[in-house]
């Protein structure tokens, strides 16, 4: 990746494209990515390494207000690369999105089959992200090779009720 080309506007567009709300009403919101049963078990976390207008750190994407919530400030490039199975692209990218699943959102309805649907949902979100990145002239790489426990620790989640399922690094092509 070529460093330092992402902006807060890029991040906003990427997050909305990934699973932003397209329509709300009747106690349900529709999103840009489909979800089995409309249950939306996927959560998005943002590692902003070099995004103009956003301080370095870890954030959570709040879908309904289309906003990021600051969880931790600081340079987390080293931890990101290590947690991503020591892949340098996770530390070299301007931005890394991490997707987790809140299992109970799907398991109550689909039981064991929920786990299949959760991974499909994550794939839909990642596909939308990749398409958004390309439309903005950016590159992305989807990563399923990761150290689950390290990513979960980085995010501060328990790995049981909520756990990492997928990641994407994003940056301008070099």
N, C-alpha and C positions, 0 to 999 in steps of 0.2 A: 504494500500500500504506500501511496505518497502521503506523507503526514500533513495533518492540520487543515484539511479542506472541508470538513463537515461543519455545518452550522446548526443552530438551534432549530431553524426552519426545516432543514433536512430531517433532523431527528423527529420533529413533530409530524412530518408527512409519513415517514417510515412507520412510526408507532400507530398513526391512524390507519394506514394501509394494512398493517399487520392484523389488527383486530379492533379497530375503532368502531364506534356506534354509528350505524347508518340510519336507524329509525328507532324511536322509542314510543311506547304506548302499551296500555293494558298490562302493566306490571312486567313487561318484557322489553328488552332492547335487542335489536338485530345488529349484527356486526359484519364487518367486511369478510371475515372468514367463517365458514360453517362450523357448527359444533353438534355432535350427536345429541339429539333431544333438546338442543338449545340450552345446554347446561353449562357451557363455558368453563371447564375446569382449568384451563391454561392461564397462568399468571406470567407477566413479563417484567423482567428486571433489566436495568440498563447500567452497563459499565461505561461511563463516559471518560474516555482517555484524553481525547483532544477534539472537543466539540465547541466551536466558537459560541460564546454566550452561555455555556453550561460549565460550572466548576467541575473539575475532575472528581469522580466519586461513583458511588453506587446509588441507584434510584429504583423506585418501583413505579410502574406505569398504572395509574388509576384510570381505568377505561372510561367510566361514565363522565367525569369532568374533563377528560382528555388532558391530563396533567401528570407530571412526574413528581413523586414524593421523595425527598432526599432521605437516604438511610445512613450514608457514611460519606464523608468528604475525604479526599486524598488520592494519591496515585496508587492505583491497584493493578497496574500492568503486570507486575511480577506474579502476583497471586492469580491473575486471570490466565496467564500463560501456563503456570504450573497446574492449575485446576483443569485446564483444557488438555489434559494428557501431554503436557509439556510442548504444546504446539505454539510456535512463536507468533503465528498469525493472530492469536488472541491477545497478545501483548503489543503487537505492532499496529493493530487496527486502531482507528480513531474511536471506534464504538464497538461494543460487544453486547448483544442481546442474549439474555438467558431466560429460557422458558421452563417453568415448573408446572407441576400438576398438583392441584388440591383434589386428592382422590375421592373424598367423600361426596363431592359435587356430582360425580357420575356413578359411583359404586352403589349408592342407595337405590338407583333405578335399574342399572344394568348388571349389577353383581360382578361376577368374574369377567364378563365380556367388556366391562367398562375400561379395562386396561388397554385393550385393543383400540377402542374408540379414542382414548386419551392420546395415544401415539398418532392416530390419524389426525386428530384435532391439531396437535403440535405441528404436524407436517403441513397442514393447510395454512397455519399462521406463518411458518417459515417460508413457504412458497410465496405468500403475499409480500413478505419482507424482501425476498430476493427480487421480485418483480418491481417493487417500489425502489429498491436500490438502483437497479438498472435504469429505470425511468429518470432517475436523478443523476445519471452518469457515474454512479458508484459501483463498486464491486462488493460481493459478499461471498462468504464461504460458510456453509452449514456444517455444524460439528456435532456428531453424536458420540465421538470418542472423547471421554472426559472422566475425571475422577469424581464420582458422585459425592462421596463424603467431603471432598475438598470444596466442591462447588456449593454444596449445602451449607457448609461452615461459613464460607465467604458471604452467603446470603443471609445467614442466621436463621435457617429453617431446620426442622428436625429430621428430615429424610424419611419420615414415616407417614405423617398426615399430608405433608407437602414435600416434594422432591424434584430435583432437576430432571428434565427429560431431553433437552436439546439446547443448542447454542448457535449463534451466528455472529461472525466477525464482519464488520463493514468498514470500508474506507475507499478513498479514491484510488483508482488503478495507478500503479507506478509507471 
